[in-house]
């Protein structure tokens, strides 16, 4: 009976993707029934319950087979975040670069010294500290969209997250020669490997960004094809990055930044992805919840807790203090740093890169990062939601419209909410 399926049955990646979406939608629905819980928390809880740490409806091998779908989702999110890096606007708003540089430097220093004092070897501590600079774009973008958040704090938070991820990759690339040296790699590998990753990923993102910009200008009268052009360009960038062994994280980020910087009229930068984009967020966060490694989390819980405390304090204090010196509005100072706390895609990608190329140092790096990601992704979404409400960019619970006008980085603030006028600190709604 050769017409019957062969045993044992092999579940396809397509079925698994559908399962992620189906279960994730149910988790999001349950989270929506409790107003103060963002849907991301529901997505991740569903992943934990149904995945290898729960009911084991699918294992780590199945998760690995579905990784290409998750890579596409993360690449699109990084592209979307890259659109907030408009080089022309940032050159006019040097305060944004200064705040980001100070906050990133403080984060690296705080995490490095905290882990070194805790007994983690210096080089793994430095790699972990470099990864700590990164922030999760998916959490901020999803929560902001879900709450309808618009305003100066949201825009500057998106720009800071994008710069965080760019700086994290650059510092990580700068540490690669030391990792190669420790593993007794030849000199050409020590120098050529990091240079190839950095320059190659940048070149790929620039070429694809320029190509997307030119095609979008040519076809601007047919706006209905814009989304297909973007998804196609991002997917090609991802595919070429995999083919040439470049960074699947950095190239899409550069792609978005190039598009935003080249445009004179907003053909793609302000394009709405629509409700369909929610599918990628659901799949990404259910996958993240299912892929948590609870054993490593428990084993490295003390180091991860130190990491979480040092990183959280550095990011909040760095933005609040430097923003004050740059005369940013008080609400932006107090809340933008909180929006940088979630950490996921870029951090996991860099940790996996370390593990694949340098197994000895990578074991420590991955264990601490995965444990910290679990904490940040659990507490991060509610904190971001609360920060966006405190800032006035998102309506308080029970209201229907945000009271703040939308502003891009580099443009003057237009915030006039009661908190700013009275000078009172943000209050929990």
C-alpha positions as CSV (number, residue, x, y, z in Angstrom):
1,X,0.0,0.0,0.0
2,X,2.5,2.6,-1.2
3,X,-0.3,5.2,-1.4
4,X,-0.2,5.5,2.4
5,X,2.3,7.9,4.1
6,X,5.6,6.3,5.3
7,X,6.0,5.7,8.9
8,X,7.1,7.3,11.2
9,X,5.2,10.3,10.1
10,X,7.2,13.5,9.4
11,X,5.4,16.7,10.3
12,X,6.1,19.4,7.8
13,X,7.4,22.8,8.6
14,X,4.2,24.3,7.1
15,X,2.1,22.5,9.7
16,X,4.4,23.6,12.5
17,X,4.1,27.2,11.3
18,X,0.3,26.9,11.3
19,X,0.5,25.5,14.8
20,X,2.6,28.4,16.0
21,X,0.1,30.9,14.6
22,X,-3.0,29.0,15.9
23,X,-1.7,28.5,19.4
24,X,-0.2,32.0,19.5
25,X,-3.5,33.6,18.5
26,X,-5.2,31.8,21.4
27,X,-2.5,33.0,23.8
28,X,-2.9,36.5,22.5
29,X,-6.7,36.3,23.0
30,X,-6.3,35.2,26.6
31,X,-3.8,37.9,27.3
32,X,-6.3,40.5,25.9
33,X,-8.8,39.6,28.5
34,X,-6.4,41.1,31.1
35,X,-5.8,44.7,30.1
36,X,-2.4,45.2,31.7
37,X,-0.8,42.1,30.0
38,X,0.5,42.7,26.5
39,X,-0.3,40.0,23.9
40,X,3.4,39.2,23.6
41,X,3.3,37.7,27.1
42,X,0.5,35.4,25.9
43,X,2.4,34.3,22.8
44,X,5.5,33.4,24.9
45,X,3.5,31.5,27.5
46,X,1.8,29.4,24.8
47,X,5.2,28.6,23.4
48,X,6.5,27.5,26.9
49,X,3.4,25.4,27.5
50,X,3.2,23.7,24.1
51,X,7.0,23.4,23.5
52,X,9.8,21.2,24.8
53,X,9.5,22.6,28.3
54,X,5.8,21.9,28.5
55,X,3.4,19.5,26.7
56,X,6.2,18.7,24.2
57,X,3.9,19.0,21.2
58,X,7.1,19.7,19.3
59,X,10.8,19.4,20.2
60,X,13.9,21.4,19.6
61,X,14.5,19.5,16.3
62,X,11.2,20.7,15.0
63,X,12.0,24.2,16.1
64,X,15.2,24.1,14.2
65,X,13.4,23.0,11.0
66,X,11.1,26.1,11.3
67,X,14.0,28.5,11.8
68,X,13.9,29.9,8.3
69,X,10.4,31.1,8.9
70,X,11.5,32.8,12.1
71,X,14.6,34.3,10.3
72,X,12.3,35.9,7.8
73,X,10.1,37.3,10.5
74,X,13.1,38.7,12.4
75,X,14.6,40.1,9.2
76,X,11.4,42.0,8.4
77,X,11.2,43.4,11.9
78,X,14.9,44.5,11.7
79,X,14.2,46.1,8.3
80,X,11.2,47.9,9.8
81,X,13.4,49.1,12.7
82,X,16.2,50.2,10.3
83,X,13.7,52.6,8.8
84,X,14.0,54.7,12.0
85,X,17.7,55.3,11.2
86,X,17.6,58.2,8.8
87,X,21.2,59.4,8.6
88,X,20.1,62.9,7.4
89,X,17.8,63.4,10.4
90,X,20.3,62.0,12.8
91,X,23.0,64.4,11.6
92,X,20.6,67.2,12.5
93,X,19.8,65.6,15.9
94,X,23.3,64.9,17.3
95,X,21.8,64.6,20.8
96,X,20.2,61.3,19.8
97,X,23.6,59.9,18.8
98,X,25.2,61.2,22.0
99,X,22.5,59.7,24.2
100,X,22.8,56.3,22.4
101,X,26.6,56.3,22.6
102,X,26.7,57.1,26.3
103,X,23.9,54.6,27.1
104,X,25.6,51.9,25.1
105,X,29.0,52.5,26.6
106,X,27.6,52.5,30.1
107,X,25.7,49.3,29.4
108,X,28.8,47.6,28.2
109,X,30.9,48.8,31.2
110,X,28.3,47.9,33.8
111,X,27.6,44.4,32.5
112,X,31.3,43.7,32.0
113,X,32.4,44.7,35.5
114,X,29.4,43.0,37.1
115,X,30.1,39.7,35.4
116,X,33.9,39.9,36.0
117,X,33.3,40.4,39.7
118,X,30.9,37.5,39.7
119,X,33.7,35.2,38.4
120,X,32.9,35.0,34.6
121,X,36.2,35.0,32.6
122,X,37.1,38.4,31.1
123,X,36.6,37.5,27.4
124,X,33.2,35.8,27.7
125,X,32.2,38.8,30.0
126,X,33.2,41.2,27.3
127,X,31.2,39.3,24.6
128,X,28.2,39.1,26.9
129,X,28.5,42.9,27.6
130,X,28.6,43.6,23.8
131,X,25.5,41.5,23.3
132,X,23.9,43.4,26.3
133,X,24.0,46.6,24.3
134,X,21.3,45.2,21.9
135,X,17.6,45.7,22.5
136,X,14.5,43.9,21.1
137,X,12.9,45.7,18.2
138,X,10.0,43.3,18.0
139,X,8.8,44.0,21.6
140,X,8.8,47.8,21.1
141,X,7.2,47.7,17.7
142,X,4.5,45.3,18.6
143,X,3.5,46.9,21.9
144,X,3.6,50.4,20.4
145,X,1.4,49.2,17.5
146,X,-0.9,47.3,19.9
147,X,-1.4,50.4,22.1
148,X,-1.5,52.9,19.2
149,X,1.5,54.7,20.6
150,X,2.7,57.7,18.7
151,X,4.9,60.6,19.8
152,X,8.4,61.8,20.5
153,X,9.2,59.1,23.1
154,X,8.1,56.3,20.8
155,X,10.1,57.6,17.8
156,X,13.2,58.2,19.8
157,X,12.9,54.8,21.5
158,X,12.7,53.1,18.1
159,X,15.8,55.1,16.9
160,X,17.7,54.2,20.1
161,X,16.8,50.5,19.8
162,X,18.0,50.5,16.2
163,X,21.3,52.2,17.2
164,X,21.6,49.8,20.1
165,X,21.5,46.8,17.7
166,X,24.0,48.5,15.3
167,X,26.4,49.3,18.1
168,X,26.1,45.8,19.6
169,X,27.0,44.2,16.3
170,X,30.0,46.6,15.8
171,X,31.4,45.9,19.3
172,X,30.8,42.1,18.9
173,X,32.7,42.2,15.6
174,X,35.5,44.1,17.3
175,X,35.8,41.3,19.9
176,X,35.9,38.5,17.3
177,X,39.7,38.8,16.7
178,X,40.2,38.1,20.4
179,X,38.0,35.1,20.3
180,X,39.9,33.8,17.2
181,X,43.2,34.5,19.0
182,X,42.0,32.5,22.0
183,X,41.1,29.6,19.8
184,X,44.6,29.7,18.1
185,X,43.2,30.7,14.7
186,X,45.6,31.9,12.0
187,X,46.2,35.7,11.6
188,X,44.3,35.9,8.3
189,X,41.3,34.4,10.0
190,X,41.6,36.8,13.0
191,X,41.6,39.8,10.7
192,X,39.6,38.6,7.7
193,X,36.7,36.9,9.5
194,X,35.4,40.0,11.4
195,X,36.1,42.3,8.4
196,X,34.3,40.0,6.0
197,X,31.2,39.8,8.3
198,X,31.1,43.6,9.0
199,X,31.9,44.9,5.5
200,X,30.1,42.2,3.6
201,X,26.9,42.6,5.6
202,X,27.0,46.4,5.2
203,X,27.7,46.1,1.5
204,X,24.9,43.7,1.0
205,X,22.4,45.8,2.9
206,X,23.5,49.0,1.0
207,X,23.2,47.3,-2.4
208,X,19.8,45.8,-1.7
209,X,18.6,49.0,-0.1
210,X,19.6,51.1,-3.1
211,X,18.0,48.6,-5.4
212,X,14.7,48.6,-3.4
213,X,14.7,52.4,-3.4
214,X,15.2,52.7,-7.1
215,X,12.5,50.1,-7.9
216,X,10.1,51.7,-5.4
217,X,10.6,55.1,-7.2
218,X,10.0,53.5,-10.6
219,X,6.8,51.8,-9.5
220,X,5.4,54.5,-7.1
221,X,2.2,54.8,-9.2
222,X,1.4,51.2,-8.3
223,X,1.6,51.4,-4.5
224,X,-0.3,48.1,-4.1
225,X,3.0,46.3,-4.9
226,X,5.1,48.1,-2.3
227,X,4.6,45.4,0.4
228,X,5.6,42.7,-2.1
229,X,8.7,44.6,-3.1
230,X,9.7,45.1,0.6
231,X,9.1,41.4,1.5
232,X,10.9,40.3,-1.6
233,X,13.9,42.5,-1.0
234,X,14.2,41.5,2.7
235,X,13.9,37.8,1.7
236,X,16.6,38.1,-1.0
237,X,18.8,40.0,1.5
238,X,18.3,37.2,4.0
239,X,19.0,34.5,1.4
240,X,22.1,36.2,0.1
241,X,23.4,36.6,3.7
242,X,22.9,32.9,4.3
243,X,24.5,32.0,1.0
244,X,27.6,34.1,1.6
245,X,27.8,33.4,5.3
246,X,27.1,37.0,6.3
247,X,25.1,38.3,9.2
248,X,21.3,37.7,8.8
249,X,20.8,40.3,11.6
250,X,22.9,43.2,10.5
251,X,22.2,43.2,6.7
252,X,18.4,43.7,7.0
253,X,19.0,46.5,9.6
254,X,21.3,48.2,7.1
255,X,18.8,47.7,4.3
256,X,16.1,49.6,6.2
257,X,18.5,52.4,7.2
258,X,19.6,52.8,3.5
259,X,16.0,53.0,2.3
260,X,15.1,55.6,5.0
261,X,18.2,57.7,4.2
262,X,17.8,57.7,0.4
263,X,14.1,58.6,0.3
264,X,13.1,62.2,-0.4
265,X,9.4,61.4,-0.4
266,X,8.1,58.7,1.9
267,X,7.4,55.8,-0.5
268,X,8.4,53.0,1.8
269,X,9.5,54.6,5.1
270,X,5.9,55.3,6.2
271,X,4.4,52.2,4.5
272,X,1.9,50.4,6.7
273,X,2.5,46.7,6.8
274,X,-1.1,46.0,7.8
275,X,-2.7,43.3,10.0
276,X,-0.8,40.6,8.1
277,X,2.4,41.7,9.8
278,X,1.0,40.4,13.1
279,X,1.5,36.9,11.8
280,X,5.3,37.3,12.0
281,X,5.1,38.7,15.5
282,X,3.0,35.8,16.7
283,X,5.3,33.1,15.1
284,X,8.4,34.9,16.5
285,X,7.3,35.1,20.1
286,X,5.7,31.6,20.3
287,X,8.9,30.3,18.9
288,X,10.9,32.3,21.4
289,X,8.9,30.9,24.3
290,X,9.2,27.4,23.1
291,X,12.9,27.7,22.5
292,X,13.8,28.8,26.1
293,X,16.3,26.4,27.7
294,X,15.1,26.1,31.3
295,X,18.0,24.0,32.5
296,X,20.6,26.6,31.4
297,X,18.4,29.3,32.9
298,X,18.4,27.6,36.3
299,X,22.1,26.8,36.2
300,X,23.1,30.3,35.3
301,X,20.3,32.1,37.2
302,X,22.6,34.0,39.6
303,X,24.9,35.4,36.8
304,X,21.8,36.2,34.7
305,X,20.2,38.1,37.6
306,X,23.4,40.2,37.9
307,X,23.3,40.7,34.2
308,X,19.7,41.8,34.3
309,X,20.2,44.3,37.1
310,X,23.4,45.8,35.7
311,X,22.0,46.2,32.2
312,X,18.6,47.6,33.3
313,X,20.2,50.2,35.5
314,X,22.7,51.2,32.9
315,X,20.1,51.7,30.1
316,X,17.7,53.6,32.2
317,X,20.2,55.8,33.9
318,X,22.2,56.3,30.7
319,X,19.2,57.6,28.8
320,X,17.7,59.5,31.7
321,X,20.9,61.3,32.6
322,X,22.2,62.0,29.1
323,X,18.7,63.0,27.9
324,X,18.5,65.5,30.7
325,X,21.8,67.1,29.6
326,X,20.6,67.2,26.0
327,X,17.4,69.0,27.2
328,X,15.1,66.2,26.1
329,X,11.5,66.5,27.6
330,X,11.3,64.9,31.0
331,X,8.8,62.2,30.0
332,X,11.2,61.0,27.2
333,X,14.1,60.9,29.6
334,X,12.3,58.8,32.2
335,X,10.6,56.4,29.8
336,X,12.7,55.9,26.7
337,X,15.3,54.0,28.7
338,X,12.7,51.5,29.9
339,X,11.7,50.8,26.3
340,X,15.3,49.5,25.7
341,X,15.1,46.8,28.3
342,X,13.6,43.9,26.3
343,X,16.3,41.8,24.6
344,X,15.8,38.9,22.2
345,X,16.5,38.5,18.5
346,X,19.8,40.2,18.0
347,X,21.1,38.8,21.4
348,X,20.1,35.2,20.6
349,X,21.6,35.5,17.1
350,X,25.0,36.8,18.4
351,X,25.0,34.2,21.2
352,X,24.4,31.4,18.7
353,X,27.1,32.8,16.4
354,X,29.5,32.6,19.4
355,X,28.5,29.1,20.2
356,X,28.9,27.9,16.6
357,X,32.3,29.4,16.1
358,X,33.8,29.3,19.6
359,X,32.2,26.4,21.5
360,X,34.3,26.9,24.7
361,X,33.5,30.5,25.3
362,X,30.1,30.2,23.6
363,X,28.8,27.8,26.2
364,X,29.1,30.4,28.9
365,X,27.9,33.3,26.7
366,X,24.8,31.4,25.5
367,X,23.8,30.1,28.9
368,X,23.9,33.6,30.5
369,X,22.3,35.3,27.5
370,X,19.4,32.7,27.2
371,X,18.7,33.0,30.9
372,X,18.7,36.8,30.7
373,X,16.5,36.8,27.6
374,X,13.9,34.7,29.4
375,X,13.8,37.3,32.1
376,X,13.7,40.3,29.8
377,X,11.2,38.9,27.5
378,X,8.9,38.1,30.4
379,X,9.1,41.4,32.2
380,X,9.9,43.5,29.1
381,X,6.5,43.8,27.4
382,X,4.5,45.0,30.5
383,X,7.3,47.5,31.2
384,X,7.3,48.9,27.7
385,X,3.5,49.1,27.7
386,X,3.6,51.0,31.0
387,X,6.4,53.3,29.8
388,X,4.5,54.2,26.6
389,X,1.5,55.1,28.8
390,X,3.5,57.1,31.3
391,X,5.1,59.0,28.4
392,X,1.6,60.0,27.1
393,X,2.4,58.4,23.7
394,X,-0.2,55.7,24.4
395,X,-3.6,56.2,26.0
396,X,-4.1,55.1,29.6
397,X,-6.1,52.0,30.3
398,X,-9.8,52.7,29.6
399,X,-9.2,55.6,27.2
400,X,-9.3,55.5,23.4
401,X,-6.8,57.8,21.8
402,X,-3.2,58.9,22.5
403,X,-2.9,62.6,23.5
404,X,0.5,63.1,21.8
405,X,1.3,64.2,18.2
406,X,3.6,62.1,16.1
407,X,7.1,63.3,15.7
408,X,10.2,62.0,14.0
409,X,13.7,62.0,15.5
410,X,15.3,65.3,14.7
411,X,12.0,67.2,14.6
412,X,10.9,69.5,17.5
413,X,8.8,68.0,20.2
414,X,5.1,68.6,20.2
415,X,4.2,67.1,23.6
416,X,1.8,69.1,25.7
417,X,0.2,66.6,28.0
418,X,-0.7,67.4,31.6
419,X,2.3,65.6,33.0
420,X,4.7,67.8,31.0
421,X,2.8,71.0,31.9
422,X,2.6,70.3,35.6
423,X,6.1,68.8,35.9
424,X,4.7,65.9,38.0
425,X,6.4,62.5,37.6
426,X,4.6,59.8,35.6
427,X,1.9,58.0,37.4
428,X,0.6,54.5,36.9
429,X,-2.7,54.6,35.1
